[in-house]
Amino acid sequence: MTILRGSMRWGTMGWGSMGWGKGFCCWLLLRACDQACQREPAAPATSGAAASGGSAQNAAGQNTGQNTSAQTTAAETAAARTAAAQDRPLPGAPAALRIAYSDWPGWVAWQVAIEQRYFDELGVQVAFEWLEYVPTIEAFSEGKVDAVCMTNGDALVAGSSGAPSVGILLNDYSSGNDMLVARQGIDGVAMLRNKKIAVEVGFVDHLLLMQALKSVGLGEADVDIVNTKTHEAPELLRAGSVDAIAAWQPHSGRALDEAAGARALFTSANVPGLIYDLLFVSHGSLSQRRADWVKVVAAWFRAVDFILDPQHRVEAIQIMARRMGLPEERYAKLMAGTHLLGREENQRRFRPAPGLESVQGSSEIVDRFNVDNRVYKDPLVVAPYFDGSLVDEALRQK
């Protein structure tokens, strides 16, 4: 295998080259510096008291004076102070639970719970922080949020490097949105021998790529890996710099749209259950706010019911497409590759069992992949990373 470092943040410090802990910590530091230089923090999507504060600010803005800019500025300042005061919890009230989420369809579904005000109805304060995927994990690792939406495999990596978590809710498993996409003229996985493939090494679609190669008797030594940030991979394929990429939606879809003649050779639909997407919570927050986290789980189930109800399907797609800034018809296609998990499947897939039908069995497979690829050094005990009891409790309170 030839690994070409895709960016400065990897340099010579990728997980594979530096081993299990130190490489990941250096990656976090480099990525944090990279993000600080390139982007401003995203504003949180809020519910409960924070949402009320936003409404007050909008109302105040509509009633500002119309005579001079000075009057407008004073009114806006007053509105901002009012909103800030309302954003603070009432004396004695708990702070909002902070959840980092990103653009994967199974996590964008949280937007339905936010806009339908399910958290308000259930009496729990929640603040969602919208970030790119990798920065969500960084924010969690640095203690800036209480929970993060990430894959089962990435939770193991973060835990091995000092940021353990507990998965309390299965949002979905990927059923086609993670893809191995090749340029025109490559019609099967076997044709990738000795070809350049862009993938973010150590992340979930690196595992998907390995499964694809294994399916035709190839291994990592038979291809050239170009270590690349996932959101940059489609441009490499379009420009002809690589022969294929492994990426998740919306980046895999972008590659299909922008690279003439590109096609998906292998997807997560070929290995359902290989990639689970969950809500992972810090041990401290779960211990201190368990009852509130049960309410968050209950809100998710309401959101899934709304999304899957044919009467509300169009509205649900509108909500999620708006969050992503995509046309509704395009977002509807994204949803087709994501299998949302409701009450019954959460209960069933949390039960320990070998194989991909159980999140624990799937994670044992991922753990072996991580060790084999030197993502971290020693195998992990995966059972403590998953706790289905909050799902059971939420269903008992139905």
URLINGI-V600980 format. One line per field, one symbol per residue. ss: DSSP state (@ for helix, = for strand, . for the rest). psi: psi as a letter, one per 20 degrees, with the letter a starting at -180 (. if undefined). A space follows every 50 residues. Layout:
ss=???
psi=???
This chain:
ss=.===..........@@@@...@@@@@@@@@@@@@@@@@.....===..@@ @@@@@@@@@@@@......@@@@@@@@@@@@@@@@@@@.........==== =...@@@@.@@@@@@..@@@@@...=====..@@@@@@@@@.....==== =@@@@@@@@@.....=========....====......@@@@...====. ...@@@@@@@@@@@@....@@@.====..@@@@@@@@@@....====... @@@@@@@@....=====@@@@....======.@@@@@@.@@@@@@@@@@@ @@@@@@@@....@@@@@@@@@@@@...@@@@@@@@@.===..@@@@@@@@ ........@@@@@@@@@@@@@@..........@@@=..@@@@@@@@..
psi=ppoopirhhgckkrghhiagggggghgggghggghhhhqqqqqqprrchh hhghghggghhhjqqjgqhgggggghgggghggghhhpqqpiqqqqpppp rajphihhhhhghghikhgghilpppopoorqgghghghghjjirhrqor rhghhggghijjmqrpoipogrqplihpqopqrpioirhhiipjqpppqo pirhigggghhgghijjrahiiropooqpgiighhhghijhrhrqprrqj hghhghhhopjqqphprihhmpihoqpropqqhghgghkghhhhhgghhg hggggggiohhjgghgggghhghikqqghhhhhhhhjpnqobgghgggii ppqqaiiphggghhghggggghjkgrgqqqohgiipojhhggghhhj.
